[in-house]
Amino acid sequence: MSRYILPVSVFGTVFGCAVLLKDRMTGGRCPSKATINEKTVVITGANTGIGKETARELARRGGRIIMGCRDMEKCEAAAKEIRGKTLNPHVYARRLDLASMKSIREFAERIKQEEPHVDILINNAGVMRCPQWKTEDGFDMQFGVNHLGHFLLTNLLLDKLKESAPSRVINLASLAHIVGKLDFEDLNWEKKKFDTKQAYCQSKLANVLFTRELAKRLQGTGVTVNAVHPGVVATELGRHTGLHQSQFSSSLLSPFFSLLVKSPEHGAQPSVYLAVSEELEGVTGRYYDVMTEKEPAPQALDDEAACRLWEVSSRLVGLEHEGQPSVSNPSAEGQNKAAQTNPAQTLGQNVGAAVSTVGL
């Protein structure tokens, strides 16, 4: 028997350390017990993963939940499941395709028509390291969905959010933003060789810059906006990474990943925390690593880049072209020219025009 003591002891030690490490990495559950009765929450990408668990938890806390999803069959099934498990009848499925500007506008218009108020907007949906796909409007899929889609949706719902103040906007970012770079000359990956990893990191850097710029523009409105990295979570988001496509990774690495990677339920806790925590009332423009405020990467603190990205994004999604300019910068000194008819094809022209507005 003695010959088994050492191996068993080593295994137990390793397993115990892994469990402790996992507990540390997950960050635990949202410490706030706050309920959100009579509050309306809009969550994108809510039929699976972090979004679904966020919807479930906020429904359990009494919220009126609007689940914006591309796949309506899955969304309806998820909404029905959440209604059954939380006994909250106010959970609704709505079609939203963030790869389509038309779909985003239709979704936002329906929300504005049907909902008396919007108290919490959680920009949760995303794509990660997909092939060189394009959105319906011709944008790089990752930049288009992860940044531009949520940029447009948020702007279209801003009046409703202001009317509902105090209200909150939560943008799901990623630790990947620390290696992200914004190539203003080719945000759409039309001139250089496509790099799916860097395209994802660029989109996540855009999330943090958007958060900080929006927070500045909403000062004094009662609407707060913060970004959060939820941690490493076992969801469908990583289906394009190829991590488990080989027999080696599936058989040997999966047990370790299962110990160290969060469940979607734990992955949703940071979003829930930012949505309901009383201690975050009035806190805005911040970046959270799980549930701890952290300073983002230096390039995410570049105010000039944040303003430039805002102006370029406004043109690309056609806010100014449609006569509905996005929320203005408090320090703005003038109006910018209208957007071009085909934003994806005229990206270079739009970026060049934005150079003159960097100081606005």
N, C-alpha and C positions, 0 to 999 in steps of 0.2 A: 504493500500500500504506500510505503514511504516514497517510492519512485514516482508516484502520481502527484504527490503533494506540491512539488515545485511547479510543474506545468499548470496544474489547476490554480495555484496561487498567482502565477504570472497572468493567466487568462483572466482571472477574477479582477486583478489589479487593472489590467488594460481595459476590461469592460466597464469597471467602475469609473475610471478616468474618462472614458468616452461618454458615459451617461452624464457625468458632471459637466463635461465640456458642452454637451448638447444643451443641458439646462441653461448654461451661461450664454450660449449662442442664441437660444430662442428668446431670451429676454423675459420669459414668463408671460403671464396673462396681464391684460390691461388692469391696472390697480383701481381705476375709477369704477364705482358702482352706479354711476349716473344713468338715469333713464331719459329717453327722448320722446316721451309721449307727445303726440300732436306735431311732431317735427317730420318734415319730408326730406328724404335722403335719395339722391340720385347717384347710382354706382354704375360705372361702365365695366364691361367684361365681367358680369356678375353671375354667369351661369356655371362657372367652374373655378377651381383653385382659390386663391386669396379673395377674389371678388365675391364668390359664392359664400365663403365663410364669413366675410365681412357683412354681407347682406343678412345672413342667418343671425349673427350676434346682434346687429342693430335692430332687426325685427324682434328679437327676444327682449330688447330693451324698450320696445313700444313704438318704434319709428314706422312711418309710412314709407315703404321702400319701392323705388322705381329702378328696375333692373334693365339697363340698356345693353342689348346683346345683338350680335349679328345672326346667330343661329337661333331662330325663334322656337324651334322644336325643343332644343336643349334648355332654352331660357324658360319656356312654359313649364317644363318638367321640374326645373330647379325651383321656380317660384311656388309650384304646387307642393313640393317637398318641404320648403321652408315654412309655408303656411301651416302644413300639417304638424311639423315638429315644434313650432313656436306658438301655435294657436293664435297667430296674428293674421287676420284676414286681409290686411292692407299691404300685400306684397304683390307687385305687378310686373309683368314682362312687357317690354317695349322694344321694338326693333331699332337697332342702332349699328350701322356699319361705319366704323371710323376710317375706313379706306375710301369713303365716298362723301364728298362735301355735300352732295344733295341729300343723302341719308341723314347726315348730321343736322342740316338745317330743318329737315322734316321732323326729326326727333325733338329738337329744341323748340320748334313751333308748337308741337303737341304738348310739351311740358308747360309752355307758357299759357296755352289755352286751357289746359285741364287742371293745373295745380295752382291753388291760391298763393302758395309760397314754396320756396326751395331753401331749406335751412343748411343743408350739407351737400356738397358736390364732391364725390370721390372719383378722381380720374385714375382708374385702376387698370384698364385694359392695356395690353401691349403685345408686341411681337418681338422675338429675340433671335438674332442670327439666322434669319430666313434667307433663302436664295435671293437673287437680284430681281425681286418682284416689284411691280409698280402698282400704285393705287389706281383707282378709277380715273383720277384726275392727272395721272402721270408722274406722281411723286415717288421717290424711293419709299418702299413699303414701311421701313422702320422709322424714318424721319416723318413720313406722312401720318402714320397711325399714332406713334408714341408721342410726337410733339404737335404737328400741325392739326391733327384731328381734335385733340384735347384743347389746343389753343383756340380753335374756332368755337367748339362747344362751350367753353368757359365764357368767352366773350358774348356769345348769344344769350347766355343765361345770367349775365351780370346784373341786368336791371332787376330781374326776379330775386337774385341774391341780395341786392342792396335793399329792396323792399322788405326782405325778410330779416334784415340785420337785427341782432348779431348773427352772422352766418359764417360758414367755414368752407374753404376749398382745400382739398388734400390731393397732392400730386404724388403718385408713386414713382419714385426715381430709382436709382441703383448705385451701389458702390462703384460700378463700372464707369461712372462719370469722371472718376479721377484720372482715367487715361483717355478721356474723350477730347476731341479737338473739333472746333467748328471751322470748316473750310467754306468761308463765305463766297468764294469764287466757284464752288461746286458742291453745294449742299445736297444736290440731287444725284450725285455720283454719275454724271454724264460725261465728264472729261477724263477722269482718272480710272485706274483699274479698281473694280469693286472689291471691297474688303468687308465682309459681313460683320466681323467682330467690331471693326472701327465704326461701321455704320450704326451699330447698336450703341456703342459708347457715345457717339456724337449725339444720338437722340436722347440719351439719358442726361448728358450735359445740358442739352437744350431744356430738359424738364426743370433742372435746378435754376438755370438762368431765367426761365419764364416765371418760376415761382417768385424769385427775388424782385424781378421787374414789376410783376403784377401787384405784389405787396406794396411797392412804392406808389403805384398809380391808384391804389385803393385806400390810401391813408385817409383816415377821417370818415370813411363810409360805414364802418362797423363790419366789413367783410375781411376776414383774415385768410391767409393762404400760406401753407407750409408744404414742404417736400419731405418724403420719408423713404429710406432704404429699408425694406421689410426684413432683410436677412436672406439667407440661402434657403429657399423653400422648394419642396418637392411638388411641382405643378407641371402642367402641360407646356408652360412657357419655354422650357428647355428642350422641346422635342426636336428642334433643328440642330442641336449642338453635336449630335452623334456620340454623346457620352456613353450610352449603353447599347451601341449598335454592334460592338464586337463581343465575342464570347468571353474574352479576357475581362473586359470591364463589367460585363453583366454578372459573371460568376464570382470574381474576386473582389471587385470594388463595391458592388451593391451593398453588402453587409455593413461596410464602413460608412457609406453614404446614408444608409438608413439610420445610423446612430447619430450622425453629425448634421443632417439636413432636417429642417423644420417640416412639420406637417402643415397643410394649408390652414388648419385651425389656429396654430401658433403664428403662422405667417400673417394672419389677419389682425392680430392683436395691436400692432403699431398703428394701423389705419383706424381701428376702433378707438385707440387712445387719443389720437389727434382729433377724432370726430366728437368725442364726448367729454374729455377730461376738463373738469372745472378749472384746473390750474393753468390751462392753456387759453383761457378766455382773454382775448386781446393780443395774444402772441402771434406775430406774423413775420413772414419773410425768412423763416428759419429752416434748417435742414436737420433731419433726425436720422440717426443710425439706430434702427429699431425704435426704442423709446427713449433714447438719450440724445439730447441736442449736441450736434458736432459742427465744427466748421467744415464746410465743403472744400473741395480742391481749389487751389488758387485761381484756375481758369474759370471756376464757377462764381468767383467773387469779382469778376471783371464787369464793372457797371457799363462801360462803353460797349462791350460785346453784348450784354443783356439788352441794352436799348436798341442796338443795331439789329439783333435777332428779332425783337418785337416788331420793328418797322418792316423788315423783310417778310416776316410771317403774316403781318396784316395784309400786305399786298398779295402774297401767294394765295391766301384763302379768300381774297376778294372782299374783305370787310369795307374798305374805303370805296372800292369800285361800285359797291351796291348802295352807296350813300349811307352806310351805317359804320362810321369809324369806330374802331375799338377804343376802349377807355384811354383817355389822353394822359400823357405824362404831366405831372403838376408843373414842371419846368419848361414845358413846350412853348416855343415862341412863334410857331407858325404851323400852317397846314402842309401836308405832303401831297404830292400828285396822286391821281387815281391809279389803281392797279391796271396792269395790262389784261387783255381778254383771256389769254391762255397762260396762267401763272407758271406752270411747270416748264413750259418751253422758253419763257422769258426770264428765267431765274437770274441769269447773269445780268440782264438789264436792271432788274429789281434791286439786286445787291449793290450794283454801281450807284443807283439812285439813292440807296440808303446811306451811302458813305457821307453824304452831305447832311444827314440828319442825326449823326452819331451823338452830337452834343445836345440834342433836344431832350 
